[in-house]
């Protein structure tokens, strides 16, 4: 329901005075006023996020706030240009420190996921009745974190090791599914099942011979049939396990099905494939295309998007493919780009208002062929533009240490 208010009648208060129940119409950073998504503050977490982002004042509508709220206005003090620049620098440093903290938390969660995936892919569920509970507990944590910060997770999961492909692929599919589900406004319970489904989606490959899984060349027809058997194996494994939801099972057992009925293991057609399984097919293909494998180099996100769109609408859900691209961005967080001045860096933060102008952590110069002092470039505030997306394998240097 839309609530009408007049910004001119709002009262300016210190962020420390903001409390649950107040109706916020705008926020103020330094001397810049930003129109917020107007509405009542429902929990302390919302206030903490504003404080962490450097917001100093909020504008509230007294009439639309709860009666119990005590609202006293604060005088407006103009900030001179020099002080304003200093405040902006402090805010940027605080933002980087917050992101650094989030990166560390995301790294811990991803390491936990890799440990779980490793146990799952080496032992399946045999004699591990607690493993389902462990996965469920981790899924809750990753969903809670993703609801606050998906950029940190994406940056951590973008750092890959080609020798651990199967393990990391399971973790990445899980994290990408949660981000995708969040983008589609799915509820928390569904996001948890997406996370679980992603972690277990390739469990059947434990029964496929390593020499076939990791063959450094084109598979023979017989070998490809062996690979396809991992879905049959997964069905047998999950049939003996309690505590896995139907959504998670669908993700595991249907992520190779195609809308035109050419997929496997059951050659299902469009009306037999639920949305979450269509999502998993998209995410699985994207991550497989962009990852380095022992027998091939990963391609850039832009190249992967083109292939996926070529597979739509016959094999993949075209509408969902476009939504997935919108979800992770034309230049996804964690991807590598080259700027028009020759600098190369990692996409560090999305720009939701203009996806073509994200923030880039620049670390190397292709023009001068050497590493440079790290700088964070907000493309919306600079004349440089992104020249091209670069697959990490196509870069002449290793910039993986700069993902942290």
C-alpha positions in Angstrom: 0.0 0.0 0.0 1.4 3.4 -1.0 1.7 6.0 1.8 1.7 9.7 0.8 4.0 12.1 2.6 5.6 15.5 2.1 9.3 15.6 2.4 9.1 19.3 3.3 7.2 18.4 6.5 9.7 15.8 7.6 11.9 16.4 10.6 15.7 16.0 10.6 17.1 13.9 13.5 20.5 12.5 14.4 20.9 8.8 13.4 21.5 8.0 17.0 17.9 9.2 17.8 16.3 7.0 15.1 14.3 4.2 16.7 11.9 1.4 15.7 8.5 2.7 14.6 9.7 5.9 13.0 8.7 6.6 9.4 11.8 7.5 7.4 11.4 9.6 4.3 15.1 10.4 3.5 18.6 9.8 4.8 21.5 12.2 4.9 25.2 11.4 4.4 27.5 14.4 4.9 25.4 17.2 3.4 23.9 15.1 0.7 20.2 14.2 1.1 19.1 10.9 -0.4 15.5 10.0 -0.9 15.0 6.6 0.8 12.4 4.0 0.2 10.0 5.6 2.6 8.6 3.5 5.3 8.6 2.6 9.0 11.7 1.2 10.7 10.8 -2.3 11.8 13.9 -3.6 13.5 17.3 -2.5 15.0 19.2 -4.2 12.2 17.9 -1.6 9.7 19.3 1.2 11.9 22.6 -0.6 12.3 23.0 -0.9 8.5 22.5 2.9 8.1 25.1 3.6 10.8 27.6 1.2 9.2 27.1 2.9 5.8 28.0 6.3 7.4 24.5 7.8 7.5 24.5 10.7 10.0 20.9 12.0 9.9 17.5 10.7 9.0 14.4 12.6 8.0 11.2 11.3 9.5 7.5 12.1 9.2 6.1 12.5 12.7 2.5 11.9 11.8 3.3 8.6 10.1 5.5 7.4 12.9 4.2 5.4 15.9 2.7 7.5 18.6 5.2 6.3 21.2 8.2 7.7 19.1 9.8 10.9 20.6 11.0 13.0 17.7 13.0 16.2 18.2 14.5 18.0 15.2 18.3 18.7 14.8 19.6 22.0 13.5 21.1 21.8 10.0 24.8 22.7 9.9 26.4 23.5 6.6 29.6 21.6 5.9 32.4 23.5 4.1 34.0 21.9 1.1 37.2 20.9 2.8 35.5 19.3 5.7 33.0 17.6 3.3 35.9 16.0 1.4 37.4 14.8 4.7 34.1 13.3 5.7 33.8 11.6 2.3 37.3 10.1 2.8 36.4 8.8 6.2 33.2 7.3 4.9 35.0 5.5 2.0 37.6 4.1 4.5 34.8 2.9 6.8 33.0 1.3 3.8 36.2 -0.5 2.8 36.7 -1.7 6.4 33.2 -3.0 6.5 33.6 -4.8 3.2 36.9 -6.2 4.4 35.1 -7.6 7.5 32.3 -9.0 5.3 34.9 -10.7 3.0 36.5 -12.4 6.0 33.1 -13.7 7.2 32.2 -14.8 3.7 35.5 -16.6 3.4 34.8 -18.6 6.6 31.3 -19.6 5.3 32.7 -20.7 2.0 35.5 -22.7 3.6 32.8 -24.4 5.8 30.8 -25.2 2.6 33.9 -26.6 0.9 34.5 -28.8 3.9 30.9 -30.1 3.8 31.1 -30.6 0.0 34.3 -32.6 0.4 32.8 -34.9 3.0 29.7 -35.3 0.9 31.7 -36.1 -2.3 34.1 -38.5 -0.6 31.7 -40.4 1.7 28.3 -39.5 0.3 25.8 -39.9 3.1 27.0 -43.3 4.2 27.4 -43.6 8.0 27.0 -39.8 8.2 23.5 -39.3 9.6 24.6 -35.9 11.0 25.8 -34.6 7.6 22.3 -33.6 6.6 22.0 -31.6 9.8 25.4 -30.0 9.1 24.4 -29.0 5.6 21.1 -27.6 6.8 22.8 -25.5 9.5 25.3 -24.1 7.0 22.5 -23.3 4.6 20.8 -21.2 7.2 24.0 -19.2 7.8 24.7 -18.6 4.1 21.1 -17.4 3.6 21.3 -15.0 6.5 24.6 -13.6 5.2 23.3 -13.3 1.6 20.3 -11.3 2.7 22.8 -8.7 3.9 25.7 -8.9 1.5 25.9 -11.0 -1.7 28.9 -9.1 -3.2 31.3 -10.4 -0.5 30.2 -14.0 -1.2 30.5 -13.6 -4.9 34.0 -12.2 -4.7 35.2 -15.1 -2.5 33.6 -17.8 -4.6 35.1 -16.3 -7.8 38.6 -17.4 -6.6 38.9 -20.9 -8.0 41.3 -23.8 -8.0 41.0 -25.9 -11.2 42.2 -29.0 -9.3 39.2 -28.7 -6.9 36.6 -28.1 -9.6 33.9 -30.6 -8.4 34.1 -29.5 -4.8 34.1 -25.7 -5.6 31.5 -26.1 -8.3 29.0 -27.5 -5.7 29.7 -24.6 -3.4 29.5 -22.0 -6.2 26.2 -23.4 -7.5 24.8 -23.3 -4.0 25.8 -19.6 -3.4 24.7 -18.5 -6.9 21.3 -20.2 -6.4 20.8 -18.3 -3.1 21.7 -15.0 -4.8 19.4 -15.8 -7.7 16.6 -16.7 -5.4 17.1 -13.5 -3.4 16.9 -11.5 -6.7 13.6 -13.2 -7.5 12.3 -12.3 -4.0 11.9 -15.9 -2.9 11.3 -16.4 0.8 14.0 -17.4 3.3 12.7 -21.0 3.6 13.0 -21.4 -0.2 16.5 -19.8 -0.2 17.6 -22.4 2.3 16.4 -25.3 0.1 18.2 -23.7 -2.9 21.4 -23.7 -0.9 21.0 -27.3 0.1 20.1 -28.4 -3.4 23.2 -26.6 -4.8 25.6 -28.3 -2.3 24.2 -31.8 -3.1 23.5 -31.4 -6.8 26.5 -33.4 -8.1 26.6 -36.0 -5.3 26.1 -38.8 -7.9 29.6 -38.0 -9.4 31.2 -39.8 -6.5 30.4 -43.1 -8.3 31.9 -41.9 -11.7 35.5 -42.9 -12.3 37.9 -40.0 -11.8 39.7 -40.8 -15.1 36.4 -40.1 -16.9 35.4 -37.0 -14.8 38.8 -35.4 -15.3 39.7 -36.6 -18.8 41.8 -33.9 -20.5 40.1 -34.1 -23.8 36.9 -34.8 -25.6 34.8 -37.6 -24.1 33.9 -40.6 -26.2 30.2 -41.4 -26.6 30.6 -44.2 -24.0 32.4 -42.0 -21.5 29.6 -39.3 -21.8 27.1 -42.0 -21.0 29.1 -42.8 -17.9 29.0 -39.1 -16.9 25.3 -39.0 -17.4 24.9 -41.9 -15.1 25.7 -39.6 -12.1 22.1 -38.5 -12.1 20.9 -42.1 -11.8 23.5 -42.7 -9.0 22.2 -39.5 -7.3 18.6 -40.8 -7.3 19.8 -44.1 -5.7 21.8 -42.2 -3.0 19.0 -39.7 -2.1 16.4 -42.5 -1.9 18.2 -43.8 1.2 18.4 -40.4 2.9 15.8 -38.7 5.1 15.7 -35.0 5.7 16.2 -33.7 2.2 13.3 -31.6 0.9 11.6 -32.1 -2.5 13.0 -28.8 -3.7 16.5 -29.8 -2.9 16.0 -33.2 -4.5 14.5 -31.6 -7.7 17.6 -29.4 -8.0 19.9 -32.4 -7.7 17.9 -34.7 -10.0 16.7 -32.2 -12.7 19.6 -29.7 -13.3 20.5 -31.5 -16.5 16.9 -31.6 -17.9 16.1 -29.2 -20.8 12.8 -27.6 -21.7 12.7 -29.3 -25.1 13.0 -32.7 -23.6 16.6 -33.4 -24.7 18.0 -33.4 -21.2 18.7 -36.3 -18.8 18.1 -38.5 -16.9 14.3 -38.5 -17.6 14.0 -36.3 -20.8 11.4 -34.2 -19.0 9.6 -31.4 -20.9 9.0 -27.8 -19.9 5.8 -28.4 -18.0 7.5 -31.1 -15.9 10.4 -28.9 -14.8 9.7 -26.6 -11.8 11.2 -23.1 -11.5 13.9 -24.0 -9.0 15.1 -26.8 -11.3 15.2 -24.4 -14.3 17.2 -22.0 -12.1 19.7 -24.8 -11.2 20.2 -25.7 -14.9 21.1 -22.0 -15.6 23.4 -21.7 -12.7 25.1 -25.0 -13.3 25.9 -24.2 -16.9 27.1 -20.7 -16.0 29.5 -21.9 -13.4 30.8 -24.7 -15.5 31.5 -22.4 -18.4 33.4 -19.8 -16.4 35.5 -22.2 -14.3 39.0 -23.4 -15.2 39.1 -27.2 -15.5 42.0 -29.5 -15.7 41.2 -29.9 -19.4 40.0 -26.4 -20.4 40.2 -22.7 -19.6 37.2 -20.9 -18.3 35.5 -18.2 -20.4 34.4 -14.7 -19.4 31.0 -14.1 -18.0 30.0 -12.1 -21.2 30.9 -15.2 -23.4 29.0 -17.5 -21.0 25.9 -15.2 -21.2 26.0 -15.4 -25.0 26.1 -19.2 -25.0 23.2 -19.4 -22.5 21.1 -17.0 -24.5 21.8 -19.1 -27.6 20.4 -22.1 -25.6 17.2 -20.2 -24.9 14.3 -20.6 -25.2 14.6 -24.2 -26.5 16.7 -25.7 -23.7 16.8 -22.9 -21.0 14.1 -20.7 -19.7 14.8 -17.4 -21.6 13.0 -15.2 -19.0 15.0 -16.7 -16.2 18.3 -16.4 -18.1 17.7 -12.7 -18.5 16.8 -12.4 -14.8 20.0 -14.3 -13.9 22.1 -11.9 -15.9 20.3 -9.0 -14.2 21.0 -10.7 -10.9 24.7 -11.1 -11.1 25.3 -8.1 -13.5 26.8 -7.7 -16.9 30.1 -7.6 -15.1 29.6 -9.8 -12.0 31.3 -9.1 -8.7 34.6 -11.1 -8.7 35.0 -11.0 -12.5 38.0 -9.5 -14.1 37.8 -6.4 -16.4 40.2 -4.2 -18.4 39.5 -0.5 -18.4 39.9 1.9 -21.3 43.2 3.2 -19.8 44.8 -0.2 -19.7 44.3 -0.9 -16.0 43.0 -4.4 -15.0 41.1 -5.2 -11.9 38.4 -7.2 -10.1 34.8 -6.0 -10.1 34.4 -5.2 -6.5 30.9 -3.8 -6.1 27.8 -3.6 -8.3 26.2 -0.4 -9.4 22.5 -1.3 -9.4 21.5 2.0 -11.0 24.0 1.5 -13.9 25.3 -2.1 -14.2 27.9 -0.9 -16.8 29.6 1.3 -14.2 30.5 -0.9 -11.2 33.3 -0.3 -8.7 36.6 -1.9 -9.8 39.6 -2.8 -7.6 42.4 -2.0 -10.0 45.7 -3.9 -9.4 47.6 -4.2 -12.7 48.4 -2.2 -15.8 48.4 -3.9 -19.2 49.7 -0.7 -20.7 52.9 -0.7 -18.6 53.0 -4.5 -17.9 53.4 -4.3 -14.2 51.3 -4.3 -11.0 50.2 -1.0 -9.6 49.2 0.4 -6.3 45.7 -0.8 -5.5 42.9 1.7 -6.2 39.1 1.4 -6.0 37.6 3.1 -9.0 33.9 4.0 -9.1 33.3 4.1 -12.8 30.2 6.3 -12.4 32.6 9.1 -11.1 35.4 8.7 -13.6 35.9 9.1 -17.4 37.4 5.6 -17.8 35.1 2.8 -19.0 35.2 -0.9 -19.1 37.0 -1.9 -22.4 36.4 -5.7 -22.1 35.7 -8.6 -19.7 38.8 -10.8 -19.3 38.8 -14.5 -18.4 41.4 -14.9 -15.5 43.1 -17.6 -17.6 43.6 -15.1 -20.4 45.5 -12.6 -18.2 49.3 -12.7 -18.3 49.6 -12.4 -14.5 48.0 -14.0 -11.5 45.8 -11.5 -9.6 44.1 -14.0 -7.3 45.8 -12.5 -4.1 43.8 -9.4 -4.7 40.4 -11.0 -4.3 40.8 -10.6 -0.5 
